[in-house]
Amino acid sequence: MGKSTGFMEYPRRTSSDIAPLERLETFNEFHVWLSREDQQTQAARCMDCGVPFCQAGMMIGGMASGCPLNNLIPEWNDLIYHGKWELALQRLLATNRFPEFTSRVCPALCEAACTCGDVTGGPVSVRENEHAIIERAYAKGWMEACPPPARTGKRVSVVGSGPAGLAVAEYLNKRGHQVTVYERADRPGGLLMYGIPNMKLEKQVIERRIKLMEAEGITFRTGADVGGALPADELMAQSDAVVLCCGAKQARDLDVPGRDAEGIYPAVEYLSSVTKSLLDSNFADGKAISAAGKNVLVIGGGDTGNDCQGTALRQGCTDLLALEMMPQPPEQRAKNNPWPEWPRVLKVDYGQTECLAKFGKDPRVYQTTVKEFLKDEGGHLCGAVISRLRAEKDPETGRTRMVPTGEEFVYECQLALIAAGFVGCEAYAADAFGAERDNRGCVVTDRFQTGTEKVFACGDMRRGQSLVVWALREGRDCAAEVDRWLMGYSNL
């Protein structure tokens, strides 16, 4: 797999980035990718490890280890190394139909589980090898529309066009079913289109794929609010199966004094407004929630909090503070977090790097939360009372909880973004189809089927807030169950 001694001969190399202050001038992707020759050399680092945890996709200690899609990583690394790019594409698409998305936004669970990473020189650059395969495929014209040779006569309605919805549609269409995808927004893509900023995933990448799917026979209907303006009964009447892929968009809010101040927004609402204004008018319409000239408070970490930081910096914020409730992670793996588990270590992402360049500081303050929002006479946000926290063990459950220390400080801000996670799907879409929800706000299923005849659910709507790669896995598995239900068997 690759070159058996490659990991000892070649150091790990990845794409370079445009300098932080320079890239803040645009909302474009900022990676400068390796040449084809250099990428082939990187593929040579894939060692003959014998047990490729990179593709395992298993749960260890409650954490995912390796690729949930079970990508055949050593196989296509070997093909890249030998310059067999078209064969590498075929092996990649065998398990992952959307590598142009995962190679940009996935945190690379595969690399965290790479045997090479725990031996010498760092893990194989799996994600960038994947990116090189799919972008070379588009450039060479290998990604051509390939409609199914025959149709089954079965009609499937997919509600939601995020990664799970796209995966369901892709596989069921390949099987020969007639698939229509319904999207509430004005553009297909769901989370990919409006939840992930342009600098992480430029939207022409999504549009390119949507055009290919349309050419293969999939119908996309945008502006279709299923369960709202578009009754669920209409879809039920015209469909042999319905698949709900509406995501986990119910944002977790903060119940603190002053929450009604003007200038406090859920993170995804903020990110969506910026991307939509960018795409519609390059910000000329003035409809984006703006951080320009404001001190910005981001509440919550993770990818969403980081995306808020990067977006606010590009809009021209004057200062940035990001609150993290939990203690700062260690810089190295702890003893109770061994390889090949996902490393729970301190990560410096693009938003923090850019804040360091612009303001000379990492914006994150750990073990903190908002106690109260402050507002001026006009009801506008003007600051927040921040409470410092300490960790203690709950004597009843044994779990660690964060409690106030009594120490507080005030941060003057004019914009606050709540990136505290999500609490399940929006209820109305599930309720419209009679789908039961659990105490986490997720739709209850049995082999992806809800308690309502011919209605299925998958993705974040079923499993809760998760990664794009898990949504793609959910969509793939759900498509097989829908196909089996429709046809009595499945070859997906």
ZAMARGU-4260 file (C-alpha; in steps of 0.2 Angstrom, whole numbers, plus 5000, padded with zeros to 4 digits):
<rodrens>
0) 5000/5000/5000 | 5009/5015/4994 | 5028/5012/4996 | 5032/5001/5011 | 5047/5012/5016
5) 5039/5029/5010 | 5034/5035/5028 | 5053/5034/5032 | 5059/5042/5016 | 5046/5057/5014
10) 5041/5069/5027 | 5023/5074/5028 | 5018/5089/5017 | 5001/5097/5016 | 4994/5112/5006
15) 5000/5129/5011 | 4988/5143/5016 | 4987/5161/5010 | 4993/5172/5024 | 4980/5176/5037
20) 4979/5195/5035 | 4978/5193/5016 | 4965/5180/5016 | 4954/5190/5027 | 4951/5202/5012
25) 4940/5189/5004 | 4928/5174/5007 | 4937/5163/4996 | 4945/5146/5000 | 4963/5150/5005
30) 4972/5133/5003 | 4986/5132/4990 | 4986/5113/4985 | 5001/5103/4981 | 5006/5098/4964
35) 5001/5081/4956 | 5018/5075/4958 | 5020/5080/4976 | 5003/5073/4980 | 5009/5056/4973
40) 5024/5057/4984 | 5013/5060/4999 | 5002/5044/4994 | 5019/5034/4995 | 5019/5037/5014
45) 5004/5025/5016 | 5013/5011/5025 | 5010/4992/5024 | 5003/4993/5042 | 4992/4977/5041
50) 4978/4985/5051 | 4972/5000/5043 | 4962/5009/5057 | 4960/5024/5045 | 4946/5015/5036
55) 4939/5006/5051 | 4925/5018/5056 | 4922/5010/5073 | 4918/5017/5090 | 4931/5016/5103
60) 4928/5023/5120 | 4912/5032/5114 | 4922/5041/5101 | 4923/5037/5082 | 4940/5030/5076
65) 4943/5030/5057 | 4932/5034/5042 | 4913/5031/5045 | 4912/5028/5026 | 4925/5014/5027
70) 4934/5022/5013 | 4946/5010/5005 | 4960/5022/5009 | 4976/5011/5007 | 4970/5005/4990
75) 4968/5023/4983 | 4984/5029/4991 | 4993/5015/4982 | 4984/5019/4965 | 4989/5038/4967
80) 5007/5033/4971 | 5008/5023/4955 | 4999/5037/4945 | 4983/5028/4942 | 4972/5042/4946
85) 4956/5036/4936 | 4957/5019/4945 | 4959/5029/4962 | 4943/5038/4958 | 4934/5022/4955
90) 4939/5015/4972 | 4935/5032/4981 | 4918/5033/4973 | 4914/5015/4978 | 4912/5021/4996
95) 4910/5040/4996 | 4900/5048/4982 | 4904/5066/4988 | 4923/5067/4991 | 4923/5085/4985
100) 4914/5089/5001 | 4923/5078/5014 | 4940/5083/5007 | 4936/5101/5012 | 4926/5100/5028
105) 4929/5083/5036 | 4940/5084/5052 | 4949/5069/5045 | 4945/5055/5057 | 4955/5044/5046
110) 4971/5054/5049 | 4969/5053/5068 | 4968/5034/5067 | 4983/5032/5054 | 4996/5020/5060
115) 5009/5031/5052 | 5004/5046/5063 | 5008/5036/5079 | 5025/5030/5072 | 5034/5044/5063
120) 5032/5060/5054 | 5014/5062/5056 | 4999/5054/5048 | 4997/5051/5029 | 4989/5066/5021
125) 4973/5056/5017 | 4961/5071/5016 | 4972/5080/5003 | 4975/5064/4993 | 4956/5063/4992
130) 4954/5081/4987 | 4967/5078/4973 | 4958/5063/4966 | 4941/5071/4965 | 4947/5088/4958
135) 4958/5079/4945 | 4943/5069/4940 | 4932/5085/4937 | 4947/5093/4928 | 4949/5078/4917
140) 4931/5076/4913 | 4929/5059/4922 | 4914/5065/4932 | 4901/5063/4919 | 4882/5061/4921
145) 4878/5043/4921 | 4859/5041/4923 | 4853/5023/4928 | 4850/5012/4913 | 4832/5008/4919
150) 4819/5015/4930 | 4809/5005/4943 | 4793/5015/4943 | 4795/5019/4961 | 4794/5037/4967
155) 4804/5044/4982 | 4803/5061/4990 | 4818/5067/5000 | 4815/5081/5012 | 4831/5091/5014
160) 4846/5093/5003 | 4860/5093/5016 | 4873/5079/5015 | 4861/5065/5021 | 4848/5070/5009
165) 4860/5071/4994 | 4867/5054/4999 | 4850/5046/4999 | 4845/5054/4983 | 4861/5049/4974
170) 4860/5030/4979 | 4841/5028/4976 | 4843/5037/4959 | 4857/5025/4954 | 4846/5011/4959
175) 4833/5017/4947 | 4820/5025/4958 | 4813/5042/4953 | 4819/5054/4966 | 4813/5072/4970
180) 4822/5082/4983 | 4813/5096/4992 | 4823/5110/5000 | 4816/5124/5011 | 4829/5137/5006
185) 4831/5145/4989 | 4847/5134/4985 | 4850/5116/4987 | 4864/5110/4998 | 4856/5112/5016
190) 4870/5114/5029 | 4883/5113/5015 | 4876/5128/5006 | 4872/5140/5021 | 4879/5132/5037
195) 4897/5131/5031 | 4906/5147/5026 | 4912/5150/5009 | 4930/5150/5014 | 4929/5132/5019
200) 4917/5126/5005 | 4915/5138/4990 | 4897/5136/4984 | 4902/5132/4966 | 4908/5116/4972
205) 4890/5111/4978 | 4882/5119/4962 | 4894/5108/4951 | 4888/5092/4960 | 4869/5097/4960
210) 4870/5100/4941 | 4878/5083/4939 | 4864/5075/4949 | 4851/5084/4939 | 4858/5077/4923
215) 4857/5060/4931 | 4838/5062/4933 | 4836/5069/4951 | 4823/5083/4953 | 4827/5097/4965
220) 4813/5108/4971 | 4819/5124/4981 | 4808/5135/4991 | 4798/5120/4997 | 4794/5121/5015
225) 4787/5103/5018 | 4776/5102/5033 | 4773/5121/5032 | 4767/5129/5015 | 4769/5112/5007
230) 4758/5099/5016 | 4765/5083/5020 | 4749/5074/5014 | 4754/5080/4996 | 4771/5071/4997
235) 4763/5056/5004 | 4750/5054/4991 | 4763/5056/4976 | 4777/5045/4984 | 4780/5027/4987
240) 4792/5032/5000 | 4797/5048/5010 | 4814/5051/5018 | 4816/5065/5031 | 4833/5073/5031
245) 4829/5089/5039 | 4845/5090/5050 | 4846/5095/5068 | 4843/5114/5066 | 4835/5118/5083
250) 4848/5128/5091 | 4852/5127/5109 | 4848/5144/5117 | 4854/5154/5133 | 4841/5157/5146
255) 4849/5172/5155 | 4844/5190/5159 | 4845/5202/5144 | 4843/5188/5131 | 4830/5199/5122
260) 4843/5212/5118 | 4845/5217/5100 | 4861/5210/5092 | 4861/5192/5099 | 4859/5178/5086
265) 4860/5159/5084 | 4877/5155/5075 | 4869/5147/5060 | 4857/5161/5057 | 4872/5173/5057
270) 4882/5162/5045 | 4867/5159/5034 | 4863/5177/5032 | 4881/5181/5027 | 4883/5167/5014
275) 4866/5171/5006 | 4870/5190/5005 | 4887/5185/4998 | 4879/5174/4984 | 4864/5185/4980
280) 4873/5202/4979 | 4891/5201/4985 | 4884/5210/5001 | 4877/5224/4991 | 4859/5220/4997
285) 4864/5224/5015 | 4855/5209/5022 | 4869/5200/5030 | 4870/5201/5049 | 4886/5212/5051
290) 4900/5212/5063 | 4909/5227/5055 | 4915/5239/5068 | 4909/5229/5082 | 4916/5219/5097
295) 4910/5201/5094 | 4906/5188/5108 | 4905/5170/5101 | 4898/5158/5114 | 4903/5140/5111
300) 4917/5132/5102 | 4919/5118/5089 | 4918/5120/5071 | 4903/5132/5071 | 4911/5144/5084
305) 4927/5144/5074 | 4917/5148/5058 | 4909/5163/5067 | 4926/5169/5072 | 4932/5168/5054
310) 4917/5176/5047 | 4917/5191/5059 | 4935/5194/5056 | 4932/5195/5037 | 4917/5207/5040
315) 4929/5219/5050 | 4925/5216/5068 | 4935/5227/5080 | 4938/5214/5094 | 4933/5196/5097
320) 4930/5185/5112 | 4926/5167/5111 | 4919/5158/5127 | 4922/5139/5130 | 4913/5131/5144
325) 4925/5117/5147 | 4943/5117/5152 | 4957/5119/5139 | 4962/5103/5132 | 4979/5096/5133
330) 4992/5099/5120 | 4996/5081/5119 | 4985/5065/5121 | 4981/5061/5138 | 4984/5043/5145
335) 4965/5040/5144 | 4964/5045/5126 | 4976/5033/5117 | 4978/5030/5098 | 4968/5026/5088
340) 4954/5036/5097 | 4950/5054/5091 | 4963/5065/5100 | 4955/5076/5112 | 4969/5089/5111
345) 4970/5108/5109 | 4967/5113/5091 | 4971/5130/5083 | 4959/5132/5068 | 4959/5145/5055
350) 4948/5157/5065 | 4960/5157/5079 | 4975/5159/5068 | 4967/5174/5059 | 4963/5182/5076
355) 4981/5180/5082 | 4987/5188/5066 | 4974/5203/5067 | 4973/5206/5086 | 4988/5197/5093
360) 4978/5185/5103 | 4969/5168/5103 | 4951/5173/5106 | 4946/5159/5117 | 4943/5160/5135
365) 4940/5143/5144 | 4929/5139/5158 | 4918/5153/5155 | 4899/5157/5152 | 4887/5171/5150
370) 4878/5176/5166 | 4869/5191/5159 | 4868/5201/5143 | 4868/5220/5145 | 4858/5232/5134
375) 4857/5251/5132 | 4842/5262/5133 | 4837/5257/5115 | 4837/5239/5119 | 4853/5235/5109
380) 4867/5223/5116 | 4881/5233/5124 | 4890/5220/5134 | 4889/5203/5143 | 4893/5198/5161
385) 4905/5183/5160 | 4906/5171/5174 | 4921/5160/5177 | 4919/5142/5180 | 4927/5127/5188
390) 4926/5109/5186 | 4919/5097/5200 | 4912/5080/5200 | 4894/5077/5203 | 4893/5066/5218
395) 4877/5057/5212 | 4881/5054/5194 | 4900/5054/5195 | 4901/5066/5180 | 4911/5082/5179
400) 4901/5098/5179 | 4905/5116/5178 | 4900/5127/5192 | 4903/5146/5194 | 4918/5152/5204
405) 4910/5168/5209 | 4923/5178/5198 | 4915/5188/5184 | 4920/5201/5172 | 4911/5212/5159
410) 4915/5211/5140 | 4909/5226/5130 | 4901/5220/5114 | 4888/5224/5101 | 4886/5207/5093
415) 4884/5190/5101 | 4883/5173/5092 | 4877/5158/5101 | 4886/5143/5095 | 4881/5131/5109
420) 4876/5116/5099 | 4858/5110/5094 | 4844/5101/5103 | 4837/5091/5089 | 4826/5093/5073
425) 4813/5107/5071 | 4798/5099/5077 | 4785/5104/5064 | 4793/5094/5050 | 4793/5078/5060
430) 4776/5081/5067 | 4769/5084/5050 | 4773/5065/5046 | 4768/5059/5063 | 4786/5054/5067
435) 4790/5052/5085 | 4804/5061/5093 | 4815/5056/5108 | 4820/5066/5123 | 4835/5073/5112
440) 4823/5080/5099 | 4828/5067/5087 | 4817/5056/5076 | 4814/5038/5082 | 4817/5025/5069
445) 4819/5006/5067 | 4831/5003/5053 | 4829/5021/5048 | 4810/5018/5046 | 4799/5029/5057
450) 4782/5023/5065 | 4773/5030/5050 | 4771/5019/5035 | 4783/5022/5021 | 4792/5037/5030
455) 4810/5035/5034 | 4823/5047/5042 | 4842/5049/5043 | 4856/5060/5046 | 4857/5073/5060
460) 4838/5072/5061 | 4839/5054/5067 | 4856/5053/5076 | 4858/5071/5082 | 4871/5085/5078
465) 4886/5076/5070 | 4899/5077/5056 | 4896/5078/5037 | 4904/5062/5034 | 4892/5053/5047
470) 4877/5061/5037 | 4884/5054/5021 | 4885/5037/5030 | 4868/5038/5036 | 4861/5043/5019
475) 4870/5028/5011 | 4863/5016/5024 | 4846/5023/5024 | 4845/5022/5005 | 4848/5003/5006
480) 4834/5001/5018 | 4822/5011/5008 | 4827/5001/4993 | 4824/4985/5002 | 4807/4991/5008
485) 4802/4996/4990 | 4809/4981/4981 | 4809/4967/4993 | 4828/4966/4992 | 4843/4978/4989
490) 4859/4978/4979 | 4865/4995/4986
</rodrens>
